[in-house]
Amino acid sequence: MHGTRVNWVGMTGAVVLFGYGWWREPLAAVLGGMILLADLLAMEVSVRKRDGKNAKNTMF
């Protein structure tokens, strides 16, 4: 699980960018939201690959 730290750093940055952009820069909020979604998808895919057939029963 050495890759999770990088994901959390990226997600934290995306959340900060999203929160800042929400009231300051709408384009930054959109970008942050897209980064956050991409990170969540990447984590989901990596979890499914690691777990194999057991992942069919879990959504997240």
N, CA, C and O atoms as a Tripos MOL2 file, in Angstrom:
@<TRIPOS>MOLECULE
protein
  240   239    60     0     0
PROTEIN
NO_CHARGES

@<TRIPOS>ATOM
      1 N           0.8300   -1.2130    0.0000 N.3       1 MET1
      2 CA          0.0000    0.0000    0.0000 C.3       1 MET1
      3 C           0.8610    1.2570    0.0000 C.2       1 MET1
      4 O           0.5280    2.2360    0.6670 O.2       1 MET1
      5 N           1.9550    1.2370   -0.7370 N.am      2 HIS2
      6 CA          2.8190    2.4100   -0.7330 C.3       2 HIS2
      7 C           2.2900    3.5090   -1.6430 C.2       2 HIS2
      8 O           2.7460    4.6490   -1.5500 O.2       2 HIS2
      9 N           1.3450    3.1990   -2.5160 N.am      3 GLY3
     10 CA          0.8220    4.1920   -3.4460 C.3       3 GLY3
     11 C          -0.2760    5.0690   -2.8620 C.2       3 GLY3
     12 O          -0.6290    6.0920   -3.4500 O.2       3 GLY3
     13 N          -0.8260    4.6770   -1.7010 N.am      4 THR4
     14 CA         -1.9600    5.4250   -1.1480 C.3       4 THR4
     15 C          -1.5670    6.8290   -0.7040 C.2       4 THR4
     16 O          -2.3660    7.7580   -0.8160 O.2       4 THR4
     17 N          -0.3370    6.9940   -0.1990 N.am      5 ARG5
     18 CA          0.0830    8.3100    0.2790 C.3       5 ARG5
     19 C           0.0620    9.3300   -0.8570 C.2       5 ARG5
     20 O          -0.3800   10.4640   -0.6740 O.2       5 ARG5
     21 N           0.5380    8.9240   -2.0190 N.am      6 VAL6
     22 CA          0.5370    9.8180   -3.1770 C.3       6 VAL6
     23 C          -0.8950   10.1750   -3.5490 C.2       6 VAL6
     24 O          -1.1820   11.3310   -3.8580 O.2       6 VAL6
     25 N          -1.8030    9.1920   -3.5250 N.am      7 ASN7
     26 CA         -3.2060    9.4450   -3.8430 C.3       7 ASN7
     27 C          -3.8160   10.4370   -2.8640 C.2       7 ASN7
     28 O          -4.5360   11.3490   -3.2690 O.2       7 ASN7
     29 N          -3.5280   10.2620   -1.5680 N.am      8 TRP8
     30 CA         -4.1070   11.1690   -0.5700 C.3       8 TRP8
     31 C          -3.5450   12.5710   -0.7190 C.2       8 TRP8
     32 O          -4.2660   13.5500   -0.5230 O.2       8 TRP8
     33 N          -2.2680   12.6840   -1.0620 N.am      9 VAL9
     34 CA         -1.6820   14.0090   -1.2890 C.3       9 VAL9
     35 C          -2.3580   14.6700   -2.4770 C.2       9 VAL9
     36 O          -2.6960   15.8520   -2.4240 O.2       9 VAL9
     37 N          -2.5570   13.9120   -3.5500 N.am     10 GLY10
     38 CA         -3.2290   14.4480   -4.7300 C.3      10 GLY10
     39 C          -4.6620   14.8310   -4.4380 C.2      10 GLY10
     40 O          -5.1450   15.8620   -4.9050 O.2      10 GLY10
     41 N          -5.3500   13.9910   -3.6580 N.am     11 MET11
     42 CA         -6.7440   14.2760   -3.3270 C.3      11 MET11
     43 C          -6.8410   15.4970   -2.4240 C.2      11 MET11
     44 O          -7.7380   16.3230   -2.5970 O.2      11 MET11
     45 N          -5.9300   15.6240   -1.4620 N.am     12 THR12
     46 CA         -5.9340   16.7890   -0.5750 C.3      12 THR12
     47 C          -5.7220   18.0610   -1.3790 C.2      12 THR12
     48 O          -6.3960   19.0660   -1.1530 O.2      12 THR12
     49 N          -4.7850   18.0170   -2.3170 N.am     13 GLY13
     50 CA         -4.5530   19.1680   -3.1830 C.3      13 GLY13
     51 C          -5.7810   19.5030   -4.0060 C.2      13 GLY13
     52 O          -6.1140   20.6730   -4.1930 O.2      13 GLY13
     53 N          -6.4600   18.4630   -4.5010 N.am     14 ALA14
     54 CA         -7.6630   18.6770   -5.3040 C.3      14 ALA14
     55 C          -8.7730   19.2870   -4.4560 C.2      14 ALA14
     56 O          -9.4920   20.1720   -4.9190 O.2      14 ALA14
     57 N          -8.9160   18.8190   -3.2210 N.am     15 VAL15
     58 CA         -9.9490   19.3550   -2.3290 C.3      15 VAL15
     59 C          -9.6650   20.8190   -2.0020 C.2      15 VAL15
     60 O         -10.5760   21.6470   -2.0020 O.2      15 VAL15
     61 N          -8.4010   21.1360   -1.7230 N.am     16 VAL16
     62 CA         -8.0240   22.5230   -1.4380 C.3      16 VAL16
     63 C          -8.2960   23.3970   -2.6530 C.2      16 VAL16
     64 O          -8.8430   24.4920   -2.5290 O.2      16 VAL16
     65 N          -7.9070   22.9020   -3.8380 N.am     17 LEU17
     66 CA         -8.1360   23.6510   -5.0680 C.3      17 LEU17
     67 C          -9.6270   23.8510   -5.2990 C.2      17 LEU17
     68 O         -10.0610   24.9290   -5.7040 O.2      17 LEU17
     69 N         -10.4130   22.8030   -5.0400 N.am     18 PHE18
     70 CA        -11.8580   22.8860   -5.2170 C.3      18 PHE18
     71 C         -12.4660   23.8870   -4.2370 C.2      18 PHE18
     72 O         -13.2800   24.7240   -4.6260 O.2      18 PHE18
     73 N         -12.0710   23.8000   -2.9660 N.am     19 GLY19
     74 CA        -12.6010   24.7080   -1.9520 C.3      19 GLY19
     75 C         -12.2230   26.1600   -2.2280 C.2      19 GLY19
     76 O         -13.0440   27.0640   -2.0720 O.2      19 GLY19
     77 N         -10.9800   26.3750   -2.6370 N.am     20 TYR20
     78 CA        -10.5380   27.7350   -2.9820 C.3      20 TYR20
     79 C         -11.2960   28.2390   -4.2030 C.2      20 TYR20
     80 O         -11.7660   29.3770   -4.2290 O.2      20 TYR20
     81 N         -11.4070   27.3900   -5.2020 N.am     21 GLY21
     82 CA        -12.0500   27.7940   -6.4500 C.3      21 GLY21
     83 C         -13.5420   28.0360   -6.3000 C.2      21 GLY21
     84 O         -14.1350   28.7960   -7.0650 O.2      21 GLY21
     85 N         -14.1500   27.3870   -5.3090 N.am     22 TRP22
     86 CA        -15.6010   27.4950   -5.1320 C.3      22 TRP22
     87 C         -16.0270   28.9450   -4.9420 C.2      22 TRP22
     88 O         -17.0660   29.3660   -5.4530 O.2      22 TRP22
     89 N         -15.2220   29.7080   -4.2070 N.am     23 TRP23
     90 CA        -15.5990   31.1080   -3.9570 C.3      23 TRP23
     91 C         -14.6810   32.0930   -4.6520 C.2      23 TRP23
     92 O         -14.9670   33.2900   -4.6680 O.2      23 TRP23
     93 N         -13.5810   31.6180   -5.2280 N.am     24 ARG24
     94 CA        -12.6040   32.5460   -5.8000 C.3      24 ARG24
     95 C         -12.4770   32.4050   -7.3180 C.2      24 ARG24
     96 O         -12.4870   33.4000   -8.0440 O.2      24 ARG24
     97 N         -12.3600   31.1840   -7.7820 N.am     25 GLU25
     98 CA        -12.0840   30.9480   -9.2020 C.3      25 GLU25
     99 C         -12.8420   29.7060   -9.6770 C.2      25 GLU25
    100 O         -12.3900   28.5830   -9.4540 O.2      25 GLU25
    101 N         -13.9840   29.8990  -10.3260 N.am     26 PRO26
    102 CA        -14.8200   28.7540  -10.7350 C.3      26 PRO26
    103 C         -14.0750   27.7270  -11.5790 C.2      26 PRO26
    104 O         -14.3120   26.5280  -11.4380 O.2      26 PRO26
    105 N         -13.1800   28.1770  -12.4530 N.am     27 LEU27
    106 CA        -12.4430   27.2440  -13.3000 C.3      27 LEU27
    107 C         -11.5460   26.3350  -12.4660 C.2      27 LEU27
    108 O         -11.4020   25.1500  -12.7660 O.2      27 LEU27
    109 N         -10.9460   26.8950  -11.4160 N.am     28 ALA28
    110 CA        -10.1040   26.1000  -10.5250 C.3      28 ALA28
    111 C         -10.9470   25.0630   -9.7870 C.2      28 ALA28
    112 O         -10.4850   23.9490   -9.5400 O.2      28 ALA28
    113 N         -12.1800   25.4230   -9.4350 N.am     29 ALA29
    114 CA        -13.0710   24.4840   -8.7590 C.3      29 ALA29
    115 C         -13.4050   23.3110   -9.6790 C.2      29 ALA29
    116 O         -13.4270   22.1590   -9.2470 O.2      29 ALA29
    117 N         -13.6650   23.6140  -10.9430 N.am     30 VAL30
    118 CA        -13.9540   22.5520  -11.9130 C.3      30 VAL30
    119 C         -12.7410   21.6430  -12.0710 C.2      30 VAL30
    120 O         -12.8690   20.4190  -12.0810 O.2      30 VAL30
    121 N         -11.5640   22.2520  -12.1940 N.am     31 LEU31
    122 CA        -10.3340   21.4840  -12.3450 C.3      31 LEU31
    123 C         -10.0850   20.6060  -11.1200 C.2      31 LEU31
    124 O          -9.7510   19.4280  -11.2510 O.2      31 LEU31
    125 N         -10.2480   21.1860   -9.9260 N.am     32 GLY32
    126 CA        -10.0630   20.4250   -8.6930 C.3      32 GLY32
    127 C         -11.0430   19.2750   -8.5860 C.2      32 GLY32
    128 O         -10.6760   18.1780   -8.1670 O.2      32 GLY32
    129 N         -12.2940   19.5220   -8.9650 N.am     33 GLY33
    130 CA        -13.3020   18.4670   -8.9360 C.3      33 GLY33
    131 C         -12.9610   17.3380   -9.8900 C.2      33 GLY33
    132 O         -13.1510   16.1660   -9.5630 O.2      33 GLY33
    133 N         -12.4560   17.6810  -11.0700 N.am     34 MET34
    134 CA        -12.0760   16.6640  -12.0500 C.3      34 MET34
    135 C         -10.8890   15.8420  -11.5560 C.2      34 MET34
    136 O         -10.8510   14.6250  -11.7370 O.2      34 MET34
    137 N          -9.9160   16.5170  -10.9270 N.am     35 ILE35
    138 CA         -8.7540   15.8120  -10.3710 C.3      35 ILE35
    139 C          -9.2090   14.8570   -9.2730 C.2      35 ILE35
    140 O          -8.7540   13.7160   -9.1990 O.2      35 ILE35
    141 N         -10.1140   15.3380   -8.4190 N.am     36 LEU36
    142 CA        -10.6210   14.5240   -7.3250 C.3      36 LEU36
    143 C         -11.3380   13.2870   -7.8560 C.2      36 LEU36
    144 O         -11.1140   12.1790   -7.3700 O.2      36 LEU36
    145 N         -12.2030   13.4800   -8.8590 N.am     37 LEU37
    146 CA        -12.9080   12.3510   -9.4640 C.3      37 LEU37
    147 C         -11.9310   11.3690  -10.0930 C.2      37 LEU37
    148 O         -12.0930   10.1570   -9.9520 O.2      37 LEU37
    149 N         -10.9240   11.8790  -10.7800 N.am     38 ALA38
    150 CA         -9.9340   11.0140  -11.4250 C.3      38 ALA38
    151 C          -9.1730   10.1960  -10.3820 C.2      38 ALA38
    152 O          -8.9140    9.0110  -10.5910 O.2      38 ALA38
    153 N          -8.8140   10.8270   -9.2580 N.am     39 ASP39
    154 CA         -8.1090   10.1170   -8.1930 C.3      39 ASP39
    155 C          -8.9840    9.0380   -7.5800 C.2      39 ASP39
    156 O          -8.5210    7.9270   -7.3240 O.2      39 ASP39
    157 N         -10.2660    9.3700   -7.3410 N.am     40 LEU40
    158 CA        -11.1800    8.3790   -6.7830 C.3      40 LEU40
    159 C         -11.3350    7.1920   -7.7210 C.2      40 LEU40
    160 O         -11.3360    6.0430   -7.2790 O.2      40 LEU40
    161 N         -11.4660    7.4680   -9.0150 N.am     41 LEU41
    162 CA        -11.5770    6.3950  -10.0020 C.3      41 LEU41
    163 C         -10.3160    5.5420  -10.0220 C.2      41 LEU41
    164 O         -10.4020    4.3160  -10.0880 O.2      41 LEU41
    165 N          -9.1540    6.1690   -9.9660 N.am     42 ALA42
    166 CA         -7.8900    5.4360   -9.9840 C.3      42 ALA42
    167 C          -7.7660    4.5460   -8.7520 C.2      42 ALA42
    168 O          -7.3000    3.4110   -8.8480 O.2      42 ALA42
    169 N          -8.1870    5.0640   -7.5880 N.am     43 MET43
    170 CA         -8.1400    4.2710   -6.3630 C.3      43 MET43
    171 C          -9.0980    3.0930   -6.4620 C.2      43 MET43
    172 O          -8.7520    1.9790   -6.0670 O.2      43 MET43
    173 N         -10.2990    3.3270   -6.9850 N.am     44 GLU44
    174 CA        -11.2950    2.2750   -7.1430 C.3      44 GLU44
    175 C         -10.7740    1.1760   -8.0610 C.2      44 GLU44
    176 O         -10.9110   -0.0100   -7.7620 O.2      44 GLU44
    177 N         -10.1770    1.5770   -9.1760 N.am     45 VAL45
    178 CA         -9.6480    0.6020  -10.1290 C.3      45 VAL45
    179 C          -8.5230   -0.2120   -9.5000 C.2      45 VAL45
    180 O          -8.4730   -1.4300   -9.6690 O.2      45 VAL45
    181 N          -7.6170    0.4510   -8.7730 N.am     46 SER46
    182 CA         -6.4920   -0.2600   -8.1680 C.3      46 SER46
    183 C          -6.9740   -1.2140   -7.0780 C.2      46 SER46
    184 O          -6.4200   -2.3010   -6.9140 O.2      46 SER46
    185 N          -8.0050   -0.8120   -6.3320 N.am     47 VAL47
    186 CA         -8.5650   -1.6910   -5.3020 C.3      47 VAL47
    187 C          -9.2030   -2.9100   -5.9470 C.2      47 VAL47
    188 O          -9.0200   -4.0300   -5.4710 O.2      47 VAL47
    189 N          -9.9480   -2.7050   -7.0220 N.am     48 ARG48
    190 CA        -10.5890   -3.8180   -7.7170 C.3      48 ARG48
    191 C          -9.5580   -4.7790   -8.3000 C.2      48 ARG48
    192 O          -9.7380   -5.9950   -8.2340 O.2      48 ARG48
    193 N          -8.4860   -4.2470   -8.8670 N.am     49 LYS49
    194 CA         -7.4440   -5.1010   -9.4280 C.3      49 LYS49
    195 C          -6.7750   -5.9160   -8.3330 C.2      49 LYS49
    196 O          -6.4620   -7.0900   -8.5300 O.2      49 LYS49
    197 N          -6.5530   -5.2910   -7.1740 N.am     50 ARG50
    198 CA         -5.8810   -5.9700   -6.0740 C.3      50 ARG50
    199 C          -6.7770   -7.0490   -5.4640 C.2      50 ARG50
    200 O          -6.3180   -8.1510   -5.1630 O.2      50 ARG50
    201 N          -8.0560   -6.7220   -5.2860 N.am     51 ASP51
    202 CA         -8.9600   -7.6540   -4.6220 C.3      51 ASP51
    203 C          -9.4490   -8.7610   -5.5390 C.2      51 ASP51
    204 O          -9.8070   -9.8430   -5.0730 O.2      51 ASP51
    205 N          -9.4680   -8.4960   -6.8480 N.am     52 GLY52
    206 CA         -9.9160   -9.5140   -7.7820 C.3      52 GLY52
    207 C         -11.4140   -9.7210   -7.7310 C.2      52 GLY52
    208 O         -12.1790   -8.7580   -7.7750 O.2      52 GLY52
    209 N         -11.8390  -10.9750   -7.6390 N.am     53 LYS53
    210 CA        -13.2680  -11.2800   -7.7340 C.3      53 LYS53
    211 C         -14.0520  -10.8140   -6.5080 C.2      53 LYS53
    212 O         -15.2660  -10.6340   -6.5990 O.2      53 LYS53
    213 N         -13.3990  -10.6160   -5.3760 N.am     54 ASN54
    214 CA        -14.0970  -10.1640   -4.1740 C.3      54 ASN54
    215 C         -14.6480   -8.7490   -4.3270 C.2      54 ASN54
    216 O         -15.5920   -8.3750   -3.6310 O.2      54 ASN54
    217 N         -14.0670   -7.9610   -5.2300 N.am     55 ALA55
    218 CA        -14.4560   -6.5620   -5.3930 C.3      55 ALA55
    219 C         -15.8350   -6.4140   -6.0330 C.2      55 ALA55
    220 O         -16.4140   -5.3280   -6.0120 O.2      55 ALA55
    221 N         -16.3620   -7.4920   -6.6000 N.am     56 LYS56
    222 CA        -17.6770   -7.4050   -7.2360 C.3      56 LYS56
    223 C         -18.7690   -7.0620   -6.2190 C.2      56 LYS56
    224 O         -19.7820   -6.4590   -6.5730 O.2      56 LYS56
    225 N         -18.5630   -7.4430   -4.9720 N.am     57 ASN57
    226 CA        -19.5820   -7.2310   -3.9480 C.3      57 ASN57
    227 C         -19.4970   -5.8480   -3.3070 C.2      57 ASN57
    228 O         -20.4340   -5.4310   -2.6260 O.2      57 ASN57
    229 N         -18.4000   -5.1350   -3.5090 N.am     58 THR58
    230 CA        -18.2210   -3.8350   -2.8560 C.3      58 THR58
    231 C         -18.1770   -2.7300   -3.8960 C.2      58 THR58
    232 O         -17.6170   -2.9020   -4.9790 O.2      58 THR58
    233 N         -18.7770   -1.5890   -3.5570 N.am     59 MET59
    234 CA        -18.7710   -0.4590   -4.4710 C.3      59 MET59
    235 C         -17.5290    0.4000   -4.2520 C.2      59 MET59
    236 O         -16.8920    0.8150   -5.2190 O.2      59 MET59
    237 N         -17.1730    0.6740   -2.9870 N.am     60 PHE60
    238 CA        -15.9990    1.5070   -2.7190 C.3      60 PHE60
    239 C         -15.0160    0.8220   -1.8060 C.2      60 PHE60
    240 O         -13.9730    1.3910   -1.4830 O.2      60 PHE60
@<TRIPOS>BOND
     1     1     2 1
     2     2     3 1
     3     3     4 2
     4     3     5 am
     5     5     6 1
     6     6     7 1
     7     7     8 2
     8     7     9 am
     9     9    10 1
    10    10    11 1
    11    11    12 2
    12    11    13 am
    13    13    14 1
    14    14    15 1
    15    15    16 2
    16    15    17 am
    17    17    18 1
    18    18    19 1
    19    19    20 2
    20    19    21 am
    21    21    22 1
    22    22    23 1
    23    23    24 2
    24    23    25 am
    25    25    26 1
    26    26    27 1
    27    27    28 2
    28    27    29 am
    29    29    30 1
    30    30    31 1
    31    31    32 2
    32    31    33 am
    33    33    34 1
    34    34    35 1
    35    35    36 2
    36    35    37 am
    37    37    38 1
    38    38    39 1
    39    39    40 2
    40    39    41 am
    41    41    42 1
    42    42    43 1
    43    43    44 2
    44    43    45 am
    45    45    46 1
    46    46    47 1
    47    47    48 2
    48    47    49 am
    49    49    50 1
    50    50    51 1
    51    51    52 2
    52    51    53 am
    53    53    54 1
    54    54    55 1
    55    55    56 2
    56    55    57 am
    57    57    58 1
    58    58    59 1
    59    59    60 2
    60    59    61 am
    61    61    62 1
    62    62    63 1
    63    63    64 2
    64    63    65 am
    65    65    66 1
    66    66    67 1
    67    67    68 2
    68    67    69 am
    69    69    70 1
    70    70    71 1
    71    71    72 2
    72    71    73 am
    73    73    74 1
    74    74    75 1
    75    75    76 2
    76    75    77 am
    77    77    78 1
    78    78    79 1
    79    79    80 2
    80    79    81 am
    81    81    82 1
    82    82    83 1
    83    83    84 2
    84    83    85 am
    85    85    86 1
    86    86    87 1
    87    87    88 2
    88    87    89 am
    89    89    90 1
    90    90    91 1
    91    91    92 2
    92    91    93 am
    93    93    94 1
    94    94    95 1
    95    95    96 2
    96    95    97 am
    97    97    98 1
    98    98    99 1
    99    99   100 2
   100    99   101 am
   101   101   102 1
   102   102   103 1
   103   103   104 2
   104   103   105 am
   105   105   106 1
   106   106   107 1
   107   107   108 2
   108   107   109 am
   109   109   110 1
   110   110   111 1
   111   111   112 2
   112   111   113 am
   113   113   114 1
   114   114   115 1
   115   115   116 2
   116   115   117 am
   117   117   118 1
   118   118   119 1
   119   119   120 2
   120   119   121 am
   121   121   122 1
   122   122   123 1
   123   123   124 2
   124   123   125 am
   125   125   126 1
   126   126   127 1
   127   127   128 2
   128   127   129 am
   129   129   130 1
   130   130   131 1
   131   131   132 2
   132   131   133 am
   133   133   134 1
   134   134   135 1
   135   135   136 2
   136   135   137 am
   137   137   138 1
   138   138   139 1
   139   139   140 2
   140   139   141 am
   141   141   142 1
   142   142   143 1
   143   143   144 2
   144   143   145 am
   145   145   146 1
   146   146   147 1
   147   147   148 2
   148   147   149 am
   149   149   150 1
   150   150   151 1
   151   151   152 2
   152   151   153 am
   153   153   154 1
   154   154   155 1
   155   155   156 2
   156   155   157 am
   157   157   158 1
   158   158   159 1
   159   159   160 2
   160   159   161 am
   161   161   162 1
   162   162   163 1
   163   163   164 2
   164   163   165 am
   165   165   166 1
   166   166   167 1
   167   167   168 2
   168   167   169 am
   169   169   170 1
   170   170   171 1
   171   171   172 2
   172   171   173 am
   173   173   174 1
   174   174   175 1
   175   175   176 2
   176   175   177 am
   177   177   178 1
   178   178   179 1
   179   179   180 2
   180   179   181 am
   181   181   182 1
   182   182   183 1
   183   183   184 2
   184   183   185 am
   185   185   186 1
   186   186   187 1
   187   187   188 2
   188   187   189 am
   189   189   190 1
   190   190   191 1
   191   191   192 2
   192   191   193 am
   193   193   194 1
   194   194   195 1
   195   195   196 2
   196   195   197 am
   197   197   198 1
   198   198   199 1
   199   199   200 2
   200   199   201 am
   201   201   202 1
   202   202   203 1
   203   203   204 2
   204   203   205 am
   205   205   206 1
   206   206   207 1
   207   207   208 2
   208   207   209 am
   209   209   210 1
   210   210   211 1
   211   211   212 2
   212   211   213 am
   213   213   214 1
   214   214   215 1
   215   215   216 2
   216   215   217 am
   217   217   218 1
   218   218   219 1
   219   219   220 2
   220   219   221 am
   221   221   222 1
   222   222   223 1
   223   223   224 2
   224   223   225 am
   225   225   226 1
   226   226   227 1
   227   227   228 2
   228   227   229 am
   229   229   230 1
   230   230   231 1
   231   231   232 2
   232   231   233 am
   233   233   234 1
   234   234   235 1
   235   235   236 2
   236   235   237 am
   237   237   238 1
   238   238   239 1
   239   239   240 2
@<TRIPOS>SUBSTRUCTURE
     1 MET1         2 RESIDUE 1 A MET
     2 HIS2         6 RESIDUE 1 A HIS
     3 GLY3        10 RESIDUE 1 A GLY
     4 THR4        14 RESIDUE 1 A THR
     5 ARG5        18 RESIDUE 1 A ARG
     6 VAL6        22 RESIDUE 1 A VAL
     7 ASN7        26 RESIDUE 1 A ASN
     8 TRP8        30 RESIDUE 1 A TRP
     9 VAL9        34 RESIDUE 1 A VAL
    10 GLY10       38 RESIDUE 1 A GLY
    11 MET11       42 RESIDUE 1 A MET
    12 THR12       46 RESIDUE 1 A THR
    13 GLY13       50 RESIDUE 1 A GLY
    14 ALA14       54 RESIDUE 1 A ALA
    15 VAL15       58 RESIDUE 1 A VAL
    16 VAL16       62 RESIDUE 1 A VAL
    17 LEU17       66 RESIDUE 1 A LEU
    18 PHE18       70 RESIDUE 1 A PHE
    19 GLY19       74 RESIDUE 1 A GLY
    20 TYR20       78 RESIDUE 1 A TYR
    21 GLY21       82 RESIDUE 1 A GLY
    22 TRP22       86 RESIDUE 1 A TRP
    23 TRP23       90 RESIDUE 1 A TRP
    24 ARG24       94 RESIDUE 1 A ARG
    25 GLU25       98 RESIDUE 1 A GLU
    26 PRO26      102 RESIDUE 1 A PRO
    27 LEU27      106 RESIDUE 1 A LEU
    28 ALA28      110 RESIDUE 1 A ALA
    29 ALA29      114 RESIDUE 1 A ALA
    30 VAL30      118 RESIDUE 1 A VAL
    31 LEU31      122 RESIDUE 1 A LEU
    32 GLY32      126 RESIDUE 1 A GLY
    33 GLY33      130 RESIDUE 1 A GLY
    34 MET34      134 RESIDUE 1 A MET
    35 ILE35      138 RESIDUE 1 A ILE
    36 LEU36      142 RESIDUE 1 A LEU
    37 LEU37      146 RESIDUE 1 A LEU
    38 ALA38      150 RESIDUE 1 A ALA
    39 ASP39      154 RESIDUE 1 A ASP
    40 LEU40      158 RESIDUE 1 A LEU
    41 LEU41      162 RESIDUE 1 A LEU
    42 ALA42      166 RESIDUE 1 A ALA
    43 MET43      170 RESIDUE 1 A MET
    44 GLU44      174 RESIDUE 1 A GLU
    45 VAL45      178 RESIDUE 1 A VAL
    46 SER46      182 RESIDUE 1 A SER
    47 VAL47      186 RESIDUE 1 A VAL
    48 ARG48      190 RESIDUE 1 A ARG
    49 LYS49      194 RESIDUE 1 A LYS
    50 ARG50      198 RESIDUE 1 A ARG
    51 ASP51      202 RESIDUE 1 A ASP
    52 GLY52      206 RESIDUE 1 A GLY
    53 LYS53      210 RESIDUE 1 A LYS
    54 ASN54      214 RESIDUE 1 A ASN
    55 ALA55      218 RESIDUE 1 A ALA
    56 LYS56      222 RESIDUE 1 A LYS
    57 ASN57      226 RESIDUE 1 A ASN
    58 THR58      230 RESIDUE 1 A THR
    59 MET59      234 RESIDUE 1 A MET
    60 PHE60      238 RESIDUE 1 A PHE
